[in-house]
């Protein structure tokens, strides 16, 4: 009987452990040989969840040298480098931003070593795709004869009611992908990501009647696991159904909050920015990307939720248009909505983390929002790992 060899993994920019969870979700055997992270809050959360098996300490990537990387010789490198050099808020300084230095250091190490990792998965913010850093990375990977496929993907296309467009890179050395690679950045996966009803013998067809793509058994099993028992929801399920058509409403991701007070938007913020917020309710099938500035900044940091089930958003804002902002009625109407921030647990759910994942009590909500804003969508990364590993 043949034994399955564990995939050895080097985790760079580990964060709270999104890549680690995704590796677990693949169902594949893996062994993390080393992890690098410098954020104290992220380290505390990572160790709280994985410390019983893989305790990590603060380690700076800039201290890694070529000899160490070659001695590790991981099968797979997973990384989500700092996104600030490629964002508007970070002034898009790209390779001139000091926060880009660790990624540039990794690129230089890949250029200098002979014992190369067989696979690489990188995630970053939308905007990275047109950066100088990406150009340098692609150039080195091509020089080292990696086969590369790039993607721009968002959770909303996989049945998750959240927009979080991200750049992903998959690279393989000394082996090929099981699909035809493209020079362009793709906006969908090369294999079927529809929901399929498992046959009586526990198998799936070879190709999808809906999207016409090849069906990957592991990915289809993952999708079945994610969606669970659809009969509990008002969804029309055919034998081959697009995940987008099976998007569950926001209510599916909410906690049962008896007291929303700790998460209510403050009165002064409401009065000043009520018309700027992206506001969703329990039946909404979308929400804005949650960033590290969520609950601290207003515009472009994530949606807020109407906690009052009797409130009607359209009627409320129609009434507000006829009232002076200085009028007490204006304030009362806004407060009646009970607008609140999504809890860290709810954000965690929208980002695909399992219920077993938890936070240390010592972490404040502000700290949690910050590290969650820097994390990855676990479901998308899991899909990509299965594409990469199989």
Secondary structure, DSSP 8 states (H G I E B T S, - for coil): ------EEEEEES-TTSHHHHHHHHTT--EEEEEEE---HHHHHHHHHHHTTT-------GGG--HHHHHHH--SEEEE----GGGSTTTTT-GGGSGGGHHHHHHHHHHHH-SS--SEEEEEEETTGGGSHHHHHHHHHHHHTTEEEEEEEE-GGGGT-S----EEEEEEEESS--SS---SS-BSS-SS--SEE---TTS---SB-TTT--B--HHHHHHHHHHH--GGGSS----SEE-GGGG---GGGG----S--GGGB--HHHHHHHTTTS-EE-TT--------TTBTTB-TTS--EEE--TT--HHHHHHHHTTS-TTSHHHHHHHHHT-EEE--HHHHHHHTT--TT----TT--HHHHHHHHHTS--HHHHHHHHHHHH-
